[in-house]
């Protein structure tokens, strides 16, 4: 997530599939590293495409988000 450094404090990350992405082989995913990078750049919202994004180690991700005031939203 190199774009995080260009975001303003409190900004958001939006994770969606590309229109031409073949979901049989390439599914959007987020995990702890995503949230750790968000914390580094002081970003506060992670929006993922509902029913289309894998959250790796979901319990750990939610726990980290809670501890660091990061909102996770499915849209």
C-alpha positions as CSV (number, residue, x, y, z in Angstrom):
1,X,0.0,0.0,0.0
2,X,2.4,2.6,-1.2
3,X,-0.4,5.1,-1.6
4,X,-0.8,5.4,2.2
5,X,2.0,7.9,2.5
6,X,0.0,10.3,0.2
7,X,-3.2,10.1,2.3
8,X,-4.1,12.6,5.0
9,X,-4.4,11.7,8.6
10,X,-7.7,10.0,9.2
11,X,-8.0,9.0,5.6
12,X,-9.3,5.7,4.3
13,X,-8.3,2.6,2.3
14,X,-10.8,1.1,-0.2
15,X,-10.3,-2.5,-1.3
16,X,-12.3,-3.7,-4.3
17,X,-11.8,-6.1,-7.2
18,X,-10.8,-4.7,-10.6
19,X,-13.6,-4.9,-13.2
20,X,-11.5,-7.4,-15.2
21,X,-10.2,-9.4,-12.3
22,X,-10.8,-13.2,-12.6
23,X,-12.2,-14.0,-9.2
24,X,-11.6,-17.7,-9.7
25,X,-7.9,-17.1,-9.2
26,X,-7.4,-13.6,-7.8
27,X,-9.6,-12.5,-4.9
28,X,-9.0,-9.1,-3.1
29,X,-7.6,-9.7,0.4
30,X,-6.6,-7.7,3.4
31,X,-4.8,-8.7,6.6
32,X,-2.8,-7.5,9.6
33,X,-0.1,-6.0,7.3
34,X,-2.8,-3.8,5.7
35,X,-3.9,-2.5,9.1
36,X,-0.3,-2.1,10.4
37,X,0.4,0.1,7.3
38,X,-2.8,2.0,8.0
39,X,-1.7,2.7,11.6
40,X,1.7,3.9,10.4
41,X,0.1,6.5,8.1
42,X,-2.7,7.3,10.6
43,X,-5.5,6.1,8.4
44,X,-8.8,5.3,10.1
45,X,-11.2,3.5,7.8
46,X,-10.9,0.3,5.8
47,X,-13.7,-0.2,3.3
48,X,-13.9,-3.6,1.6
49,X,-16.2,-4.9,-1.1
50,X,-18.9,-7.0,0.7
51,X,-18.8,-10.7,-0.1
52,X,-15.9,-10.2,-2.4
53,X,-12.9,-9.6,-0.1
54,X,-11.0,-12.1,2.0
55,X,-9.9,-11.0,5.5
56,X,-6.9,-13.1,6.4
57,X,-6.8,-14.0,10.2
58,X,-10.1,-12.1,10.7
59,X,-10.1,-12.3,14.5
60,X,-6.6,-10.8,14.7
61,X,-7.5,-8.1,12.2
62,X,-10.6,-7.1,14.1
63,X,-8.7,-7.1,17.4
64,X,-6.0,-4.9,16.0
65,X,-8.5,-2.5,14.4
66,X,-10.4,-2.2,17.7
67,X,-7.2,-1.4,19.6
68,X,-6.1,1.2,17.1
69,X,-9.4,2.9,16.4
70,X,-9.6,1.7,12.8
71,X,-13.1,1.1,11.4
72,X,-13.6,-1.8,9.0
73,X,-16.7,-1.5,6.7
74,X,-18.1,-3.7,4.1
75,X,-19.8,-1.8,1.2
